[in-house]
Structures are given as structure tokens and as C-alpha cells.
Amino acid sequence: MWLPPHGVAAPCRAPSSAMSRVPRRSCRAFALRTRGARRCGFREQPSCRPAHPPVHSAKSCSHDSTVRKQGRDGREGMSDRNMTVLGRRTLLGGTAALGLGTPMLARAQAQTTIRWWSPQTAPAQREAYNFQIRAFEQANPGVRVVFEATSDEGYPAQMAAAFASQQVPSVVTHLPSFALATYWQNGLLEPMNDVIQAVGPQNYYEGANRIYEITPGQYCGTGIGNSAANMLWLRADLMQAAGISAPPRTWDQLRDACRRMQGRGVFGAPLPYGRNSMTSLIFICFVHGAGGQIFTPDLQVAVDSDAFRNALEFYKSMRELCPPGATGYSWGESLTAFVSGATATGIYTGRVLANVAAQNPRIADHISCHRYPTISADIAHWTFNDFPSVMIPKVAPNMDLAKRFAAHLFQPEGYIRQLHAAPGHVLPVLKTISAMPQYQDNAIINKYRAMVDLMSESAAAGHNLGWETPRHKPNTRAGAIIASHALSEAVQRYVINNEPMAQVVSVTAQRLEQLMRAS
């Protein structure tokens, strides 16, 4: 079991259309959360997170009235239906750029509205989206594209309400792959094979869409980017002042570095300890960093292990090196803590680069990113990639047009603008884009090219709970597991409530087994 060193104490706004359809009786807490964001950690401001919370069942909104982010998932067999078959030529409409469709088809669908949802809604990203929308509308007279911002912690309930009412958006982007896996398992998504063919399978990095092939030969979504969500961010100036000569490779080295850099209002790390998706998703990284896994490759619960216990012990030992508010941290708070200079280390994607440049440029020449340490140098790094996606609900209206718009999002000029809105945060899934001078010609990418390359390399080998390793089967229950907060509650029970290790592990294992059996 990992033990702390001797002498160390172990210590957005929802889319209005979705909100209007949420039944008052079934989702009182959702309304409470919208009004009382700060009390529960729900964030209405533009999304900045790399990874996303899980999906709720489409059958109901399962928020409780105590304003705690709760969720459960129903599982149904995937029902077959005739997929709308569109050839690549039809989707592209004969245009030189991807996905523009023919003006004649667009005119035939006059007054048609395409609804686009995404939780990634920072101002620079919205500007890029507006460019893509204008380009599509100009190429398709009579078509109007409406962008509707979801939220980091709110999209599961919003999607559940949309599916239940069948008032679904046309296209949804930037949800994690494991959310799509659950929707697919419930028979709620249109296969994306046509869109992938329109974009050109040869243009993707090898294996980029493997995670979406839940049913052999059919893809529940396609990637719109990659992410490396658990990179270690360091401040070279603080390291030098503390006499630290090299980035930490092991947990003991990380903890020692954080301890030495902490002081004068600066804390060591911004790890999350809240009952939320970030705590669950980041703690999974620590379990793998201890050489463990949450499930075996055949999806048997595997938390009754030394690795899981070691991860809990180390996570508890780091609590005294994190700000007092870390018990409520989610993605936005953790990011801000490092960018603002409140912590000496960070754990995040490449959005750090753009945020530092815009919000705290005095540290811009002192930051660096590295793969996150593991319990020992013998344990390989494990990168959390949430695989930001594109999906189309099965009951979306004007399916042909929705698919053309989804393909249009990969048109080089617009796609590059999206990527440049937060350089290094969402990384290209198309090798043809990565090689383009237009993509490379970015001040932040040029300044931090080695870091962006490291994140790209790490993300390419990344995984998440829906696919823990190449040996694992796809886990279509991953969304429900994150929604249950079983893992973040394990952290809170052991770290904050000081419950016995054996009890925490036993309860967590039982909950995971129940969630895997649920239908």
C-alpha cells in the first residue's frame, strides 16, 4: 500500500428549448440548480472543460431535490432500423469543400432549421462556430442553423429531456465517447458511417474512430477532436525557487515538489475532491497510475485491489496540498487555480495555454506540461482522452441535412478556426488538418509546439472508462457509472469522512456491480 512520506499527515446556461421541456415534477432540482449555481457547483458560464459528465437515461431526469448531481441509466437493446444511406457525393453535394451539399437540395428544404448543441462554448469557440454556421447557410439557402449552448454538468439532463420529448437537436458535438456509447446502447443514435465516409476515412488518424464502433461495422459517432485531460502543468519559476531541478516522475516526487512549492498563498495542486464528474474521471487516472483498473478487460469489477487502495491513500495525502475549496472543485475551478497562480501545479488539457496567454501572461514563459506521474517509474503513463465527438440523434428531423452539416464541420477553414479557438485543448483527429500550414500558423501552437506535440502524442494513446485499455471491451455502462458518482463518493468517504478503507472499497465494488447489472 502506498503511504505518505514519514512525518506527513494523511489528510452555462441550458438551452432554453430544453429547459422548457423539462417536466417540473421530474426535474425540480434542475431548475434549482439553474437558479442556484454556486451552491451546487453547476456552472452557467462558457464551458472550458476537457471531459464531460455522463448521460442520464432518456426515460427520466433523475436529479434529486437536494440539488445533488445524481443520475442513473436505463439500458435497452439496440433496435435495428434502416439507416439513411447517403453516398459521399450526395453528402458533399459536388462542392470542393467537405459537407456543403447542393444549393438545389437546400432550396428544396426552405425554412429548415438545424439545431446544434455543444458544451464547449467559450467566446473564441462561439466565434469559430458562427463562421461555420454562416458558411453552411450561405451554401444552403433557406437553411438556418441555430447554436444552443449546453453546460458541462447540465447536458445529461438536457439530453434526457430532449430524448424523452423527441425534441432533439440535429447535431451534438463535444460530448465524450462513453456518453455516446450509452445513448447507442439505448437505441437513440443514428449511425455515423455516412458522415465518416463524407469526411473521408483515409483523412483520419489511424484508429481515430475505433472507440465509436460499439456494434461491429457501425459507428455511434465520430471524433471531432482528441484531448489529453490529465497532463501535469508546472511552473518553472516556482520549481527553481524551491530548488527542484526536474519534473516529478513518481507520486512521491510529485508530492515532495508540491510540498516544497507550497507557501505564500500558493498551494501545491488543484486536485478535485467534489462529488462530481471531474473527481471520478481524474481518480480513474490515479487508479491506472497505480497500475490498476476499474474493470477487467471482460468488464468485471476490479476495485478490490492494492492499486485502488494505493490510489486512495495517495489522493488523501495530497488533500493538505490543495486549496480549501478543492472539496467543491470541478473542471473550471481546477483550471482557474493553476492559471491564476493559486497553485504551483495543474492537471488539465491544453486550454491552459490560451487561458494563461489571455488571463495571466506574466507566467506564460514559465509553464510547461508533462505526462502525469505514476506510483513508480515502472508503471506506464495513462492519458485520459474523453474523445470529443459528433453525434446525431436517431429521431433528428431532416436527417440528410443533419448529416451534411455534421460533415461540414470538418471543412478545413472552419475546423481549423475551431481548433485555434483553444489551441492544444481540442486536438485534430484529421491528419490532413494537422499537416496544413494554416493549422500550424498559430502563435500559441508555435510558441508551445513541443507541448502541443506531447499532448497530441499522449491523446493518441489515450483511454477513458468506456475503453480502459486496448485489451478492454467497450463499456457501455461507463456513462451510468460516472453519473452515479460511485467513484467520487469513494474519494469523499475515504479522504473527507475518514471511513475505513475496507468499507469504502467494499461499498464501491458492490455499487459498481449493481450498476453493471442494471438494465
N, C-alpha and C positions, 0 to 999 in steps of 0.2 A: 504494500500500500504506500502511495506517495504521502510523505509527511513534510510539513513546513520545516525550514531550517531551524536549528536549535535556537531557542530564545525568541521565536516569532509566535505571537499569539495567533490562534486559529480563529480566527474570527467568523384638412381637405374638405373639404366640403363634399358631401354626397351629391350625385346628380339629382336635380330637383324632380326629374321624371321618375327616378327610382324611389325617392323618398315619398312621393305622393302615392305610390302603390303599396307601401308597407302597411299592412293592417295594424291599426292602433293596438288592438288586443294582443296580437302576437309579437309586437316589436316595440313595446313601450320603452325598453331600455335603449333601443337605437335612437329614439327621439331624445331621451335624457342625455345620451352621450353627445348628441349633436349640440345640445344646448350647454352641456357642462363639460367641455372638452378637457379642461385642465384637471378635473377631478379624477378622471379615469384613464388619462393618457392618450385618449383619442385626439389625433392631430388633424385640424382642418386646413393647415397651411400646405403649400405645394409639396408634393412628395419628394423625398430625397433618398429613400431607402433603396438598397440593392436587392433586397429579398422581400418576400411578401408573405403575409399571413395566409392561412389555408382557407379552404372552401367549406361552407355550410351546405347542408342538404338543400336542394331546391324545394323540398316539400314544406319547409317552415323556416322561420327565422328564430333561432334558438337563444337569443340574448335573454339573460335573466334580468329581473327588475332591480337588481342591486348594482347595475352598471358595471358588471364584470364581463369581460370579453369571453363569452362561452360559446362553444359550438359543438355540434355533432353531425354526423354524416350518414345519410341513407345510401344503401348500395343496391342497385338494380342491375339485372343483366343487360348487356348491350344489345339493343334491338336493331336488327338489320333494316336498312331501307335503301332504296335505290339512290345512290349518290348522284348529285347533279354533275353530269360529265361535261366538262369543257376542255377542249383542246387548248394547247398553249397558244395557238394562233388566235383562237377566239378570245382568250383572256387578254392577250396583248393588243388585240384589235388592229394589228398591222402597223402599230407605231414603232418607232425606233427605240423608245424607252419602255421600261417594263410596266405592264399593267394599266395602260391608259385607255384601252378599249376603243371602239369606233364611235365617232360622233353620231352616226346614224342610230346605233343602238341606244345611245344616251338620249337622243331626241325622242325615241320611242318610249322612254321612261320619264317623260317630263314630270316635273314636280315631285320627283322621287327624293326621299331623304335617306341618307346613310348616317347612322349614329355610331360614333367611335368613342369607346371608353378606354381610359388608361389611368393608373395610379401614379404614373410618372409625369408630374405637371409643374415642374419648376419653370419660372418665366422664360428662360432661354429655350427650354424644350417646347413650350407652348408656341414660341415664335417659329421654331422649325416645323411644328405640326401645321401651323397656319399656312406656311409655304406649300407644304404637301397638299393641303386641302384646296388651296387656290389653284394649284396645277391640275388637280383632278377635276375640279369643277369647270375649269376652262376647256379641258379636253372632252368634257361630258356635259354639254349644255342641258339645262333643265334638271340637273342633279345638284342637290345641296347636301354638304357634309357638315354635320353638327358634332363638335367635340364636347364630350361630357367628362369632367374630371371625377374620378373615384378617389378613394383615400387608402392609405396604407393598411390601417386596421379596419376600415369600413367596407372594403369591397366584397368580402364574403357574404355579408348580409344583403348588400345591394344586388349581387348576382343571384342570391337565393330568391329575393323578391322578384327580380326580373324573370327568372326561370318559372317561378310559380305562377306568375300572371301571364306568361308568354309574351310580355312586352320587352323583348330582349334587344340589346344593341346589335348592330350589324357586324361589327368587328371589335374585338377587345385585344389590347396589346399590353405587354409587360407584366402579365401575371406569371408566377413561377410554374415550372413544368409539372410539379406534383399537384398543383391545383387543377390543371387540365386533365391529368390522369384520373382524378376523381370524377370530374364532370363527364369524361368519356365513359368511365365505368357505369355511370348513371344514364347513359344514352342521350346526353344533352348536347353533344357537339357534332358538327359537320366534319367529315374527313377533309384534311387539308392537302391531299395529294395533288389536286388541280393547281393549287397555288404554288406548291413546290415545283411542279413541272413548269409553271409560267415563269417563275424566277429563274429556273434552270438548276437542276440538282448538281450539275458539274461546277456551279459557281460557289457552292457552299464549301466550307472546310469539311474534310472527311469526317464522317460520323456526327456531323452537327445536328442531324435530326433523329439520331438513333433513340434518344430519350423519349421522343414523342410516338414511337412505334409500339404502342401498347398492344394493339391487335396486329398480328403479322400482316404486313402489306398495306396497312392503313395508318395514317398519322393523325393524331388528335390535335396537333398544332404544328407550328414551325417556329424556329427561333428567330427573334428579331435582334438578338444580341447575346453576348456572354457576360458574365460578371465574376469577379474574384472578391467575394464579400468578406473574407476573413484575413485580409492582408494586415500585417503588423506595420504600423506607421510610427516612425521615430523622429525625434528632434536631435539633430547632430550637435547643436549648440548646448543643449542640456546634458547630452551624453559627455561632451568634452568637459563641461564644468564639473561633472560628477566623476571624472576620471575613468569613463567607460570607453574602451578602445574599439570594441567590435559589437555588431548586433548580436543579441542573445540567440542562441540556437536551441537551448533546452528551457524547460519550465523553471528550473532553479535559477538559471542565468537571467531569465526574464523577471522573475520576482526580485532578485537582487538588484537588477537595473532599476526597476520601478521604485524600490525602496530608497536607493541612492539618489534618484532624481526627485523624489517627493519632498516638498517643503516650500516655504514662502508662497503659499497659496496655490501651489501646483501639486496635483495628485498624480499617482503613478499610472493609472489606467482607467478607461471608461467602460469597463465590462458591465453588461446589463444584469440586473437581478429582479426585474419585474415579472409579473405574471402576464407574459405576452409572447408574441411570436419570436422576437429577436432573442430573448433569453433561451427559448427552446432551440432555435436554429444554431445559435452560437455555442450552446452547451454541447450539441451534437458534434461540433468541430472538436471540442476538447475531448470527448469520448474517443473519437478517432485519433486524436493526438496522443492518447494514452495507449494506442494500439488496439482499441476495441471497436465495437459496432453496436448499433441499437437492435438490429435484426441480423440473423444469419443469412447467408445467400438464398436459402429457401424460405426466408421470412418467418423464422421462429424467433421469439423474443430472446434477446441476448444480454439484457442489462444486469443480470446476476453474475457479474464478472469483476475481476480485480481492476480491469481498465475503467469500468464505470465508477467504481469506488474511488480509484485514484483521481479521476476527473472531478468528482465531487469534493474530495479533500483539497485539491489544488484550487478549485474555484472558490472554496470557502477561505482559503488562506489569502486570496487576493482581495477579499472584501475590504480590508482595512486600507488598501492602497487605492481604492476608488472613492469618488466623491460621495458624500452622504446621500445625495439624491439618486444614486445608482439603483436603489430599490425600486424606482419607477422608470428607469431608463428603457427607451426603445431606440429605434434607429436614429431618429432625428436628434435626440439628446446626446447619444453617444458620439455622433459625428460632430456636433457643435462643441462638445467638451474638448476634443482634440484641436479642432480648427481655431477655437477661441484662445487656446493656450492654457486651458484649465487643467489639462492632463499632459503628461510627458510622452505617452504612447497612445496609439489609436488602433481600432480594429474596424476596418471598413473597406469599401471599394475605392476606385479611383476618383470618385466625386470629391474626395479630399482635395485634389489638385486644383480644381476650378474654384472650390469654396475658399481655399486659402488665398488664391490669387485675388478673389473679389472681396474677401472679408478680413483677411489678416495678412497682407502682403509682406509684413516685416519678417515673417518666419518662412517665406517662400523658398529661400535659398538654404534652409536648414532641415527640410523634411526629406524623408526617404521611406520607401516601402520595401518590405521583405516578406517571405513566407512565414507564417506564424509558427513559433516554436512548438516542439512536441516534448513529451516527457523525457526522452533521451534522443541522442543523435542516431540511435539505431532505428527509431520509428520514423517512417517517411511522413512528409508533409501531406496534409489533406485539405484541399481547397473547396470551399463551399461556393458552388455556382448555382444560382437559382434558375438559370436558363430562361431569361425573359423571353416571352413568347408572343405569337399571334394566334388567335383562335376565332372561330365563327360559330355561334350557337346554331344548332340544327334547325330551329324554327325561325331563324332570321328571315325577314322578308327580302325580296329581290336578291335571291342567292347569287345569281350570276354577277350582278353588280357588286355585291359584297366581296366576292372573290376577286374581281378585278381591282377593287380598291385595296384589298389586302396585298395583292401583288404589286400595286403601285407604290406601296410604302417602301419597296426596295429599289425604286428608281434611284440611280446614283446621286443626283444632285440633292434630292430631298433626304435620302437616307444618310448621306454624309452630314447634312445640316443637323439631323437628329443626333448623330454620334458626336459632333462637335459641340453640341449644346452642353454636354458634360463629358469632356474628353477623359477617357480612361474608366469612366463609370460603366457605361454600356459599350462593350467592345464588339467589333464587327463579326458577324457569322459568315459573311461572304468574303472569300479570299480575293475575289476580283476587286472588292472595295478596298481592302487593306493595301493592295498594291498600287492604288491610284494616287498620283501626285496630289490630287485635290484633297484626299483624306490626310495624307502626310503633311500637307501645308497648313499646320495649325500651331500657334505659338506655344500652347501648353504641351501638346504632343512632342514638339521639337525640344522644348526645354527639359522635359522629363522622359525622353524617349526610352532610356533603359528601364525605367519603372513601368512604363506602358507595355513594353515588350515582356517584362516579367509577369505582369498581370495577365497579359494575353496568353502566355505560355501556361500559367497556373490555371487559368479558367478553362483552357482547352482540355486539361486533365481533371477538371472539377467534377464534383458529385453533389448530391443532396439526399435527403431522406427518401425521396422517391426512387433513388437508384444509388445506393451507398458505395458500391464498387462495381467494376466490370463483371464480377462474378455474381452479383445480385440479380434476382428477378426484379422487374418493376413492381414497386409497392403502391398500388392504387389506394391504399388506406392512409398514405402519408399525410394528405390534407386533413383528414379527420383527426389524426394523431396530433398534429400541430394545433388544430382548433381546440382540442380537449385541454391543452395546457398541461398535459401529464408531465412533460419534461421540465417545463419552467416551474411547476409546482414542486417537483422533486428538489430543484435547486433551492427554492424558498424554504421548504421544510427543513432541509439539512443546514443551509447557510444561515437563515434568519431565525427559524424556530428552534434550531438545535435539537431536532428529533434524532433518535438513534439511527445510525447508518443502516443497520439490518432492516429496520422498519421501513425506512424510505425506499430502499431497494425492493423489498418485498411488495409494498403497495404499488410502486411504479410498474413492476413486472406484471402484476395482476391487472392493472388498468390497461396496459398495452395489449395484453392477451384478450381482454374484453373488447377493446376497440378493433382488433384484428378479426374477431369473430362476428362483429356487428354486421347487420345487413339492412 
